[in-house]
Amino acid sequence: MRASNYINYTLLKKQLFISILILYPAMLWAQKVGQARIDSLLQELPKAKGDTDKVKLLGRLSFTYYTINPDEGLKCANKQLELAKQLGWDQGIIRAYSDMAINYMALSNYPKSLEYEFITLKKSRESHDKDEEETALENIGITYRLQRNNSKALEYQLKSLKLCEEMGYKIKIANNLGNIGDVYWALGNQVKALEYCGKALTMSEELHDKKNIAKNLGNIGNIYDEKKQYNKALDYDFRALKIYEEIGDKYGTARNLGNIGELYERMTVDTAHTTLPDSLIPIGRSARLETAIAYLKKGIDASREINYRDATMAFILTLSEAYQAAGDYKNALKSYRQYVDVKDSVFSNENNQKIKELENKQVLDIKEKDIQLAQLVVAKKRNERGFYLAGIVVLVLIIGIVLRSNRAQRKTNNLLGKEKIKSDGLMQNLEASLQQKEILMKEIHHRVKNNLQVISNLLELQGHALDDKVAKAAIAVGQGRVKSIGLIHQKLYQNEDITKIELHSFLEDLYSQVAMVFTYPGQDLDVQFDVPELILDIDTAIPLGLIINELLTNAFKYAFRQGERGTLRIMLTRNESYFLLQVRDNGPGLPVHQNLRSFSSLGMKLISRLSKQLGGYTEYRYDNGSVFSIYFKDVYERKKVL
């Protein structure tokens, strides 16, 4: 990892993992004890003395299910709501809406979660139920935080805090203060983040709440880490670690061991912001890297012991970077492969679980059809007995007519029933097969992306072993091309539709990827994306991604000069049959009287050939900077030409 790009990369990684590292331990704990609790509640449910007790039990079931099986949690919440409405019990209705909201939150269906939380908020205010009102406000804030709508998250967390202060709930006040500090941290307001996390820490210490003391110490450590005040960050992380070890919190211990290792690794690269000497910081680059590696290994072992897979992945990745910074490329590659294996394992387990759920659902549906068929048979037999008894008191002729009519009807019903069952079974099999194939295709894209990432890392390691600057630069460019293709496969397995890509977000991610490699410290860039939301097919996205990767790389290498403000603009327009993508910069441009065709570089040849592959061409002109215009067609327009 280049020293100049390291801090941006670290911040991005922390933003990706921050919610998981905070919330995941509670989820794991709940999953371990939740099933036993569910079994106990299911046994209590038939024994409920009254309907209100049954509503309460359904609510407890729904709340317990949300960490294990939110779909079942929603079913319980719906039954809870239906029964509470029949009883006209306002408190039960409010609680049911709240339980539905948290189960939708667990399913990552944030719009639905917010819908039911706002219903909970409205009804709790109508009933003057301050406890439920405060819980709804807090949950709305958390949901907005998960959506990364941090301004809305802050608004509702502050409302929740105000209500807690009115009611004098000190424990909830401390919890809200910590949540508000986390939101300010996400908004980049480090001063406010420290203020609120500090208040949360002070109140937790007054309440002797060791778990929250440790949590707030860790949060403050994260803020000082982002401020590059590594000495203070380490001080808070070590204090948090000591408390987690005292109270036997294995998740907090694992998390802080790894965080300390990451801090030592960061301060090795970013020595400009490390104050020395300090009792916590070993003097010397090698000593700090050895300490980083030692703590990361402890964090990995502790995370593996409790099956804390997300933390394990994060710490193995940082361990690979620490080995790389130490020049131990063999162990760096070994650690990175371990990271890929763990990530693949997590992804495969999730997909296998989904496939298993689909198969179980299919089996249950078949059993349900069998039960329904058996019930129909029983009902028909009862009807036959009724006809027989009635036939005793009517004429033989009428009995014969009735029996004949009944037999004909039964045959018709049986034939229709069998055809319907076959049709339903066939449709279910087709739907299950399609869903399984879609999951497998996503896993293929995921594995392709991981393999390309391994190739990219091998190129990077190879580049470190070279002294020739030209060769190193060529490898860096090749690495960028590989990453561009890998990014497309990443987008595909993350999308619901695995055949298409949204261009605007792809271009932003591609720009960030290129900037991470080529940006130098203090570089001032003004970047604009005038690109509408547009869905592209994969056959268009891959060549176009490679073209843009080449143009962005060239802009960073030749257009932007140190000490000068650089501008970059990417625009997309469309007419009836063509797309026009323009990439502009304010650099010196190509040499005078030289056009694209006269260039012998691989990059320019690649741009020209890929443009033709897309049924278009590339133009260049100088207009206060370089302007590259790429005319291309999507796959549907190209097929028309063929």
C-alpha positions as CSV (number, residue, x, y, z in Angstrom):
1,M,0.0,0.0,0.0
2,R,1.4,3.4,-0.9
3,A,2.1,5.6,2.1
4,S,0.4,8.6,0.4
5,N,-2.9,6.7,-0.1
6,Y,-2.9,4.7,3.1
7,I,-5.0,6.9,5.3
8,N,-7.8,7.3,2.8
9,Y,-7.9,3.5,2.3
10,T,-8.0,3.0,6.1
11,L,-10.9,5.4,6.6
12,L,-12.9,3.7,3.8
13,K,-12.3,0.3,5.4
14,K,-13.3,1.5,8.8
15,Q,-16.5,2.9,7.4
16,L,-17.3,-0.4,5.7
17,F,-16.8,-2.5,8.9
18,I,-17.8,0.0,11.7
19,S,-21.4,-1.0,11.9
20,I,-20.6,-4.7,11.9
21,L,-17.8,-4.4,14.4
22,I,-20.1,-2.6,16.8
23,L,-23.4,-4.6,16.3
24,Y,-22.2,-8.1,15.2
25,P,-21.1,-9.3,18.7
26,A,-24.6,-8.7,20.1
27,M,-26.1,-10.5,17.1
28,L,-23.8,-13.5,17.6
29,W,-24.6,-13.6,21.4
30,A,-28.3,-13.5,20.6
31,Q,-28.0,-16.3,18.1
32,K,-26.3,-18.5,20.6
33,V,-28.9,-18.1,23.3
34,G,-31.8,-17.3,21.1
35,Q,-32.8,-20.7,19.9
36,A,-33.0,-22.1,23.4
37,R,-35.2,-19.1,24.4
38,I,-37.4,-19.6,21.3
39,D,-37.9,-23.3,22.2
40,S,-38.9,-22.3,25.7
41,L,-41.4,-19.6,24.5
42,L,-43.0,-22.0,22.0
43,Q,-43.7,-24.4,24.9
44,E,-45.2,-21.6,26.9
45,L,-47.4,-20.3,24.1
46,P,-50.2,-23.1,24.3
47,K,-50.2,-22.7,28.1
48,A,-51.0,-18.9,28.0
49,K,-53.8,-18.2,30.4
50,G,-55.3,-15.2,28.6
51,D,-55.2,-13.5,25.2
52,T,-53.1,-10.6,26.5
53,D,-50.5,-13.1,27.7
54,K,-50.5,-14.7,24.3
55,V,-49.9,-11.3,22.7
56,K,-46.9,-10.8,25.1
57,L,-45.5,-14.2,24.3
58,L,-45.8,-13.6,20.5
59,G,-44.0,-10.3,21.0
60,R,-41.2,-12.0,22.9
61,L,-41.0,-14.6,20.2
62,S,-40.9,-12.0,17.5
63,F,-38.2,-10.0,19.3
64,T,-36.1,-13.1,19.8
65,Y,-36.5,-14.3,16.2
66,Y,-35.1,-11.1,14.7
67,T,-31.5,-12.2,15.2
68,I,-32.0,-15.7,14.0
69,N,-34.8,-15.9,11.5
70,P,-36.5,-12.4,10.9
71,D,-39.0,-14.0,8.5
72,E,-40.4,-16.1,11.3
73,G,-40.2,-13.0,13.5
74,L,-42.4,-11.1,11.1
75,K,-45.0,-14.0,11.1
76,C,-45.1,-13.8,14.9
77,A,-45.4,-10.0,14.8
78,N,-48.3,-10.2,12.4
79,K,-50.2,-12.7,14.6
80,Q,-49.4,-10.5,17.6
81,L,-50.8,-7.4,15.8
82,E,-54.0,-9.3,14.6
83,L,-54.7,-10.6,18.1
84,A,-54.0,-7.2,19.8
85,K,-56.4,-5.5,17.3
86,Q,-59.1,-8.1,18.1
87,L,-58.7,-7.3,21.8
88,G,-58.5,-3.5,21.2
89,W,-55.3,-3.4,23.3
90,D,-53.4,-0.3,22.3
91,Q,-50.1,-1.2,24.1
92,G,-50.1,-4.6,22.4
93,I,-50.7,-3.0,18.9
94,I,-47.9,-0.5,19.5
95,R,-45.5,-3.3,20.6
96,A,-46.4,-5.4,17.5
97,Y,-45.7,-2.5,15.1
98,S,-42.3,-2.0,16.8
99,D,-41.5,-5.7,16.6
100,M,-42.4,-5.7,12.9
101,A,-40.0,-2.8,12.4
102,I,-37.0,-4.4,14.0
103,N,-37.5,-7.6,12.0
104,Y,-37.6,-5.6,8.8
105,M,-34.4,-3.9,10.0
106,A,-32.8,-7.3,10.5
107,L,-33.8,-8.2,6.9
108,S,-32.1,-4.9,5.7
109,N,-35.5,-3.7,4.4
110,Y,-35.0,-0.2,5.8
111,P,-37.9,1.5,4.0
112,K,-40.4,-1.0,5.6
113,S,-38.6,-0.7,8.9
114,L,-39.0,3.0,8.9
115,E,-42.6,2.7,7.8
116,Y,-43.5,0.7,10.9
117,E,-41.3,2.7,13.2
118,F,-43.2,5.9,12.2
119,I,-46.5,4.1,12.8
120,T,-45.2,3.1,16.3
121,L,-44.1,6.7,17.0
122,K,-47.5,8.1,15.9
123,K,-49.5,5.6,18.0
124,S,-47.3,5.8,21.1
125,R,-47.8,9.6,21.0
126,E,-51.5,9.2,20.7
127,S,-51.5,6.8,23.7
128,H,-49.0,9.1,25.7
129,D,-46.7,6.1,26.0
130,K,-43.3,7.9,26.6
131,D,-41.3,4.6,26.8
132,E,-42.4,3.4,23.4
133,E,-42.1,6.9,21.9
134,E,-38.5,7.1,23.0
135,T,-37.7,3.6,21.7
136,A,-39.3,4.4,18.3
137,L,-37.2,7.6,18.1
138,E,-34.0,5.8,18.9
139,N,-34.8,3.0,16.4
140,I,-35.6,5.5,13.7
141,G,-32.2,7.1,14.3
142,I,-30.5,3.7,14.1
143,T,-32.3,2.8,10.9
144,Y,-31.3,6.1,9.2
145,R,-27.7,5.4,10.4
146,L,-27.7,2.0,8.8
147,Q,-29.0,3.7,5.6
148,R,-26.0,6.2,6.0
149,N,-28.5,9.0,6.1
150,N,-26.6,10.6,9.0
151,S,-28.3,13.9,9.1
152,K,-31.7,12.2,9.7
153,A,-30.1,9.8,12.1
154,L,-28.7,12.7,14.2
155,E,-32.1,14.5,14.2
156,Y,-33.9,11.5,15.7
157,Q,-31.1,10.5,18.1
158,L,-31.2,14.1,19.5
159,K,-35.0,13.8,19.9
160,S,-34.6,10.5,21.7
161,L,-32.0,12.0,24.0
162,K,-34.2,14.9,24.9
163,L,-37.1,12.5,25.8
164,C,-34.7,10.3,27.9
165,E,-33.5,13.4,29.8
166,E,-37.2,14.4,30.5
167,M,-37.8,11.0,31.9
168,G,-34.5,10.8,33.8
169,Y,-33.4,7.4,32.2
170,K,-29.7,7.6,32.9
171,I,-28.7,4.3,31.3
172,K,-30.6,5.2,28.1
173,I,-29.2,8.8,28.2
174,A,-25.7,7.4,28.2
175,N,-26.5,5.0,25.4
176,N,-28.0,7.9,23.3
177,L,-25.0,10.1,23.9
178,G,-22.8,7.3,22.6
179,N,-25.0,6.9,19.5
180,I,-25.0,10.6,18.8
181,G,-21.2,10.6,19.1
182,D,-21.1,7.8,16.5
183,V,-23.3,9.8,14.1
184,Y,-21.1,12.9,14.5
185,W,-18.1,10.7,13.8
186,A,-19.7,9.5,10.6
187,L,-20.5,13.1,9.6
188,G,-16.8,14.0,10.0
189,N,-17.4,16.3,13.0
190,Q,-14.7,15.0,15.2
191,V,-15.1,17.8,17.8
192,K,-18.8,17.0,18.4
193,A,-18.1,13.3,18.3
194,L,-15.5,13.6,21.1
195,E,-17.8,15.8,23.1
196,Y,-20.7,13.3,23.0
197,C,-18.6,10.2,23.4
198,G,-16.9,11.9,26.3
199,K,-20.2,12.7,28.0
200,A,-21.3,9.0,27.4
201,L,-18.1,7.8,29.0
202,T,-18.5,10.0,32.0
203,M,-22.1,9.0,32.6
204,S,-21.2,5.3,32.1
205,E,-18.4,5.6,34.7
206,E,-20.9,7.2,37.2
207,L,-23.3,4.3,36.6
208,H,-20.4,1.8,37.0
209,D,-21.5,0.3,33.6
210,K,-18.2,-1.4,32.6
211,K,-19.5,-2.7,29.3
212,N,-20.5,0.8,28.1
213,I,-17.3,2.3,29.6
214,A,-15.3,0.0,27.4
215,K,-17.5,0.6,24.4
216,N,-17.1,4.4,24.7
217,L,-13.4,4.2,25.3
218,G,-13.1,2.2,22.0
219,N,-15.3,4.8,20.2
220,I,-13.1,7.7,21.5
221,G,-10.0,5.7,20.4
222,N,-11.5,5.5,16.8
223,I,-12.0,9.2,16.7
224,Y,-8.4,9.9,17.8
225,D,-7.3,7.3,15.2
226,E,-9.0,9.3,12.5
227,K,-7.5,12.5,13.9
228,K,-4.1,10.7,13.5
229,Q,-3.4,11.1,17.2
230,Y,-2.2,7.5,17.5
231,N,-0.8,7.9,21.0
232,K,-4.2,8.9,22.4
233,A,-6.0,6.3,20.3
234,L,-3.7,3.6,21.7
235,D,-4.2,4.8,25.3
236,Y,-8.0,4.5,25.0
237,D,-7.9,1.2,23.2
238,F,-5.6,-0.3,25.8
239,R,-8.0,0.9,28.6
240,A,-11.0,-0.6,26.8
241,L,-9.1,-3.9,26.3
242,K,-8.3,-4.1,30.0
243,I,-12.0,-3.7,30.9
244,Y,-13.2,-6.2,28.3
245,E,-10.7,-8.8,29.6
246,E,-11.9,-8.1,33.2
247,I,-15.6,-8.6,32.5
248,G,-14.8,-11.6,30.2
249,D,-16.3,-10.0,27.0
250,K,-14.7,-12.1,24.3
251,Y,-16.1,-10.0,21.5
252,G,-14.8,-6.7,22.8
253,T,-11.4,-8.3,23.6
254,A,-11.1,-9.7,20.1
255,R,-12.1,-6.4,18.5
256,N,-9.7,-4.3,20.6
257,L,-6.7,-6.6,20.1
258,G,-7.2,-6.3,16.4
259,N,-7.7,-2.5,16.6
260,I,-4.5,-2.1,18.5
261,G,-2.7,-4.1,15.9
262,E,-4.2,-1.9,13.1
263,L,-3.1,1.2,15.0
264,Y,0.5,0.1,15.3
265,E,0.5,-0.8,11.6
266,R,-0.9,2.6,10.6
267,M,1.6,4.6,12.7
268,T,4.4,2.7,11.0
269,V,3.3,4.1,7.6
270,D,2.1,7.5,8.8
271,T,5.1,8.4,10.8
272,A,4.5,12.1,10.3
273,H,1.6,12.0,12.8
274,T,3.2,9.7,15.4
275,T,4.6,11.5,18.4
276,L,7.7,9.8,19.9
277,P,8.8,8.7,22.4
278,D,5.8,7.2,24.1
279,S,5.6,4.3,26.6
280,L,2.9,2.7,24.4
281,I,4.8,3.0,21.1
282,P,7.9,0.9,20.3
283,I,10.7,3.0,18.8
284,G,11.7,2.1,15.3
285,R,9.8,1.0,12.3
286,S,10.7,-2.7,12.7
287,A,9.7,-2.8,16.3
288,R,6.3,-1.2,15.6
289,L,5.6,-3.6,12.7
290,E,6.5,-6.6,14.9
291,T,4.1,-5.3,17.6
292,A,1.4,-4.7,15.0
293,I,1.8,-8.3,13.7
294,A,1.7,-9.7,17.2
295,Y,-1.5,-7.9,18.2
296,L,-3.2,-8.7,14.8
297,K,-2.4,-12.4,15.3
298,K,-3.9,-12.2,18.8
299,G,-7.0,-10.5,17.4
300,I,-7.4,-13.1,14.6
301,D,-7.0,-16.0,17.1
302,A,-9.6,-14.4,19.5
303,S,-12.0,-13.7,16.7
304,R,-11.7,-17.3,15.3
305,E,-12.3,-18.7,18.7
306,I,-15.8,-17.1,18.9
307,N,-16.5,-17.4,15.2
308,Y,-16.4,-13.6,14.8
309,R,-15.8,-13.9,11.0
310,D,-16.2,-10.3,9.9
311,A,-13.5,-9.1,12.4
312,T,-11.3,-12.1,11.4
313,M,-11.5,-11.0,7.7
314,A,-10.7,-7.4,8.6
315,F,-7.7,-8.3,10.8
316,I,-6.2,-10.8,8.3
317,L,-6.4,-8.2,5.6
318,T,-4.5,-5.7,7.8
319,L,-2.0,-8.4,8.7
320,S,-1.2,-8.9,5.0
321,E,-0.6,-5.2,4.7
322,A,1.7,-5.2,7.8
323,Y,3.8,-8.1,6.3
324,Q,3.9,-6.1,3.1
325,A,5.1,-3.0,4.8
326,A,7.8,-5.1,6.5
327,G,9.0,-6.4,3.2
328,D,7.9,-10.0,4.0
329,Y,6.0,-10.5,0.7
330,K,5.7,-14.3,1.2
331,N,3.7,-14.0,4.4
332,A,1.8,-11.0,2.9
333,L,0.6,-13.1,0.1
334,K,-0.1,-16.1,2.4
335,S,-2.2,-13.8,4.7
336,Y,-4.1,-12.3,1.7
337,R,-5.0,-15.8,0.5
338,Q,-6.3,-16.6,4.0
339,Y,-8.4,-13.5,3.8
340,V,-9.8,-14.6,0.4
341,D,-10.5,-18.1,1.7
342,V,-12.4,-16.7,4.8
343,K,-14.4,-14.3,2.6
344,D,-15.2,-17.1,0.1
345,S,-16.2,-19.3,3.0
346,V,-18.6,-16.7,4.4
347,F,-20.1,-16.1,1.0
348,S,-20.5,-19.8,0.2
349,N,-22.0,-20.5,3.6
350,E,-24.6,-17.7,3.1
351,N,-25.4,-19.0,-0.4
352,N,-25.6,-22.6,0.8
353,Q,-28.0,-21.5,3.6
354,K,-30.2,-19.7,1.0
355,I,-30.3,-22.8,-1.2
356,K,-31.1,-24.9,1.9
357,E,-33.9,-22.5,2.8
358,L,-35.3,-22.7,-0.7
359,E,-35.2,-26.5,-0.6
360,N,-36.8,-26.6,2.8
361,K,-39.5,-24.2,1.6
362,Q,-40.1,-26.5,-1.4
363,V,-40.4,-29.5,0.9
364,L,-42.8,-27.7,3.2
365,D,-44.9,-26.6,0.3
366,I,-45.1,-30.1,-1.0
367,K,-46.1,-31.4,2.5
368,E,-48.7,-28.7,2.7
369,K,-50.2,-29.7,-0.7
370,D,-50.2,-33.4,0.6
371,I,-52.1,-32.3,3.7
372,Q,-54.6,-30.3,1.7
373,L,-55.1,-33.2,-0.7
374,A,-55.7,-35.6,2.3
375,Q,-58.2,-33.2,3.7
376,L,-60.1,-33.1,0.4
377,V,-60.1,-36.9,0.3
378,V,-61.6,-37.0,3.8
379,A,-64.2,-34.4,2.9
380,K,-65.2,-36.3,-0.2
381,K,-65.6,-39.5,1.8
382,R,-67.9,-37.8,4.2
383,N,-69.9,-36.5,1.3
384,E,-70.2,-40.0,-0.1
385,R,-71.5,-41.3,3.3
386,G,-74.1,-38.6,3.3
387,F,-75.2,-39.5,-0.2
388,Y,-75.4,-43.2,0.8
389,L,-77.6,-42.5,3.9
390,A,-79.8,-40.2,1.9
391,G,-80.2,-42.8,-0.8
392,I,-81.9,-45.2,1.7
393,V,-85.0,-43.1,1.6
394,V,-85.2,-42.3,-2.1
395,L,-86.0,-44.3,-5.1
396,V,-83.4,-46.7,-6.6
397,L,-83.5,-44.8,-9.9
398,I,-82.7,-41.5,-8.3
399,I,-80.0,-43.2,-6.2
400,G,-78.5,-44.6,-9.5
401,I,-78.6,-41.2,-11.2
402,V,-77.0,-39.5,-8.1
403,L,-74.3,-42.1,-7.8
404,R,-73.5,-42.0,-11.5
405,S,-73.3,-38.2,-11.4
406,N,-71.1,-38.3,-8.3
407,R,-68.7,-40.7,-9.9
408,A,-68.4,-38.5,-13.0
409,Q,-67.8,-35.4,-10.9
410,R,-65.2,-37.2,-8.8
411,K,-63.3,-38.3,-11.8
412,T,-63.4,-34.8,-13.2
413,N,-62.3,-33.3,-9.9
414,N,-59.5,-35.8,-9.5
415,L,-58.2,-35.1,-13.0
416,L,-58.4,-31.4,-12.5
417,G,-56.8,-31.7,-9.0
418,K,-53.9,-33.8,-10.3
419,E,-53.3,-31.4,-13.2
420,K,-53.3,-28.4,-10.8
421,I,-50.9,-30.2,-8.4
422,K,-48.6,-31.1,-11.2
423,S,-48.7,-27.5,-12.5
424,D,-48.1,-26.0,-9.1
425,G,-45.3,-28.4,-8.4
426,L,-43.7,-27.6,-11.8
427,M,-43.9,-23.9,-11.2
428,Q,-42.4,-24.2,-7.7
429,N,-39.5,-26.4,-9.1
430,L,-38.9,-23.8,-11.9
431,E,-38.9,-20.9,-9.4
432,A,-36.6,-22.7,-7.0
433,S,-34.2,-23.8,-9.8
434,L,-34.1,-20.2,-11.1
435,Q,-33.3,-18.8,-7.7
436,Q,-30.6,-21.4,-7.1
437,K,-29.0,-20.6,-10.5
438,E,-29.1,-16.9,-9.7
439,I,-27.3,-17.5,-6.4
440,L,-24.7,-19.7,-8.1
441,M,-24.1,-17.1,-10.9
442,K,-23.6,-14.4,-8.2
443,E,-21.1,-16.8,-6.5
444,I,-19.2,-17.2,-9.8
445,H,-19.0,-13.4,-10.2
446,H,-17.8,-13.2,-6.6
447,R,-15.1,-15.8,-7.2
448,V,-13.9,-14.2,-10.4
449,K,-13.6,-10.9,-8.6
450,N,-11.6,-12.5,-5.8
451,N,-9.3,-14.2,-8.3
452,L,-8.7,-10.9,-10.1
453,Q,-7.9,-9.4,-6.7
454,V,-5.3,-12.1,-6.1
455,I,-3.8,-11.3,-9.5
456,S,-3.8,-7.6,-8.7
457,N,-2.0,-8.2,-5.4
458,L,0.5,-10.5,-7.1
459,L,1.3,-7.7,-9.5
460,E,1.7,-5.3,-6.6
461,L,4.0,-7.6,-4.8
462,Q,6.0,-8.1,-8.0
463,G,6.2,-4.3,-8.4
464,H,7.8,-4.0,-5.0
465,A,10.5,-6.4,-6.0
466,L,11.5,-4.3,-9.1
467,D,14.0,-1.4,-9.2
468,D,13.3,-0.3,-12.7
469,K,10.8,2.7,-12.6
470,V,9.5,2.0,-16.1
471,A,8.7,-1.6,-15.3
472,K,7.1,-0.7,-12.0
473,A,4.9,1.9,-13.7
474,A,3.9,-0.7,-16.4
475,I,2.9,-3.1,-13.6
476,A,0.9,-0.4,-11.8
477,V,-1.1,0.3,-15.0
478,G,-1.7,-3.4,-15.6
479,Q,-2.9,-3.7,-12.1
480,G,-5.4,-0.9,-12.7
481,R,-6.8,-2.7,-15.7
482,V,-7.3,-5.9,-13.7
483,K,-9.0,-4.0,-10.9
484,S,-11.3,-2.3,-13.4
485,I,-12.6,-5.7,-14.6
486,G,-12.8,-6.9,-11.0
487,L,-14.9,-4.0,-10.0
488,I,-17.4,-4.9,-12.7
489,H,-17.7,-8.4,-11.3
490,Q,-18.1,-7.0,-7.8
491,K,-21.0,-4.8,-8.9
492,L,-22.6,-7.8,-10.7
493,Y,-22.7,-10.1,-7.7
494,Q,-23.9,-7.2,-5.5
495,N,-26.8,-6.4,-7.8
496,E,-30.2,-8.0,-7.9
497,D,-29.9,-8.2,-11.7
498,I,-26.6,-10.0,-12.4
499,T,-26.5,-9.0,-16.0
500,K,-26.6,-5.2,-15.7
501,I,-24.6,-2.4,-14.0
502,E,-25.6,1.1,-13.0
503,L,-23.0,3.4,-14.7
504,H,-22.9,6.4,-12.4
505,S,-22.0,4.5,-9.2
506,F,-19.6,2.3,-11.2
507,L,-17.7,5.4,-12.5
508,E,-17.5,6.9,-9.1
509,D,-16.0,3.7,-7.7
510,L,-13.6,3.4,-10.6
511,Y,-12.4,6.9,-10.1
512,S,-11.8,6.3,-6.4
513,Q,-9.9,3.1,-7.3
514,V,-7.6,4.9,-9.7
515,A,-7.2,7.9,-7.4
516,M,-6.1,5.7,-4.5
517,V,-3.1,4.5,-6.6
518,F,-2.0,7.7,-8.3
519,T,-3.0,10.6,-6.0
520,Y,0.0,12.2,-4.2
521,P,-0.1,14.0,-0.8
522,G,-1.7,17.5,-0.9
523,Q,-3.0,17.1,-4.4
524,D,-5.9,19.5,-5.1
525,L,-8.5,18.0,-7.5
526,D,-11.9,19.3,-8.6
527,V,-13.9,16.2,-9.9
528,Q,-17.4,16.4,-11.4
529,F,-19.6,13.6,-12.7
530,D,-22.3,14.7,-15.1
531,V,-23.6,11.2,-15.7
532,P,-27.3,10.3,-15.4
533,E,-28.4,7.1,-13.7
534,L,-28.1,4.6,-16.6
535,I,-28.2,0.8,-16.7
536,L,-25.6,-0.9,-19.0
537,D,-25.3,-4.5,-20.0
538,I,-22.1,-6.4,-19.0
539,D,-20.8,-6.7,-22.7
540,T,-20.8,-2.9,-22.8
541,A,-19.7,-2.2,-19.3
542,I,-16.4,-4.2,-19.4
543,P,-14.9,-2.5,-22.5
544,L,-16.2,0.9,-21.4
545,G,-14.7,0.4,-18.0
546,L,-11.3,-0.4,-19.5
547,I,-11.4,2.7,-21.7
548,I,-12.3,5.0,-18.8
549,N,-9.6,3.4,-16.6
550,E,-7.0,4.2,-19.3
551,L,-8.2,7.9,-19.6
552,L,-8.3,8.4,-15.8
553,T,-4.8,6.8,-15.4
554,N,-3.4,9.1,-18.1
555,A,-5.0,12.1,-16.5
556,F,-3.4,11.4,-13.1
557,K,0.0,10.6,-14.7
558,Y,0.3,13.5,-17.2
559,A,-2.4,16.1,-16.7
560,F,-2.2,16.9,-13.0
561,R,0.9,18.7,-11.9
562,Q,2.1,19.1,-8.3
563,G,1.3,22.5,-6.8
564,E,-1.5,23.2,-9.3
565,R,-5.3,22.7,-9.0
566,G,-6.4,19.9,-11.2
567,T,-9.9,19.6,-12.7
568,L,-11.6,16.5,-14.1
569,R,-15.0,16.2,-15.6
570,I,-16.8,13.1,-16.8
571,M,-20.0,13.7,-18.9
572,L,-22.5,11.3,-20.6
573,T,-25.1,12.3,-23.2
574,R,-27.3,10.2,-25.5
575,N,-29.0,10.6,-28.9
576,E,-31.2,8.1,-30.7
577,S,-28.6,5.6,-31.4
578,Y,-25.3,6.7,-29.8
579,F,-23.9,7.4,-26.4
580,L,-21.3,10.1,-26.0
581,L,-18.9,9.9,-23.0
582,Q,-16.5,12.8,-22.5
583,V,-13.5,12.9,-20.2
584,R,-12.0,16.4,-19.8
585,D,-9.0,17.6,-17.8
586,N,-7.1,20.9,-17.5
587,G,-3.7,19.3,-18.4
588,P,-1.3,20.4,-21.1
589,G,-2.8,17.9,-23.6
590,L,-1.1,15.8,-26.3
591,P,1.8,17.1,-28.3
592,V,0.8,19.5,-31.1
593,H,0.0,17.9,-34.5
594,Q,-0.2,14.5,-32.9
595,N,-3.4,12.5,-33.1
596,L,-4.6,9.3,-31.6
597,R,-3.7,7.1,-34.5
598,S,0.0,8.2,-34.4
599,F,0.4,6.9,-30.9
600,S,2.1,3.5,-30.4
601,S,1.4,3.1,-26.7
602,L,-0.6,0.1,-25.6
603,G,-3.1,2.3,-23.7
604,M,-4.1,4.4,-26.8
605,K,-4.3,1.3,-29.0
606,L,-6.5,-0.3,-26.3
607,I,-8.8,2.7,-26.3
608,S,-9.1,2.7,-30.1
609,R,-9.8,-1.0,-30.4
610,L,-12.3,-1.1,-27.5
611,S,-14.2,1.8,-29.0
612,K,-14.6,-0.1,-32.3
613,Q,-15.7,-3.2,-30.3
614,L,-18.5,-1.0,-28.8
615,G,-19.6,0.0,-32.3
616,G,-18.1,3.5,-32.1
617,Y,-14.9,5.5,-32.1
618,T,-12.8,7.9,-30.0
619,E,-11.9,11.5,-30.8
620,Y,-9.5,13.9,-29.2
621,R,-9.2,17.7,-29.1
622,Y,-7.6,20.4,-27.1
623,D,-9.9,22.9,-25.4
624,N,-8.1,24.5,-22.4
625,G,-7.1,20.9,-21.6
626,S,-7.5,17.4,-23.1
627,V,-11.0,16.4,-24.2
628,F,-11.5,12.7,-25.1
629,S,-14.9,11.9,-26.7
630,I,-16.0,8.2,-26.8
631,Y,-18.9,7.4,-29.1
632,F,-20.4,4.0,-28.4
633,K,-23.6,1.9,-28.6
634,D,-25.1,-0.5,-26.1
635,V,-25.5,-4.2,-27.0
636,Y,-29.1,-3.7,-28.3
637,E,-28.0,-1.0,-30.9
638,R,-25.0,-3.1,-31.9
639,K,-27.2,-6.0,-32.6
640,K,-29.4,-3.9,-34.9
641,V,-26.4,-3.2,-37.1
642,L,-25.5,-6.9,-37.3
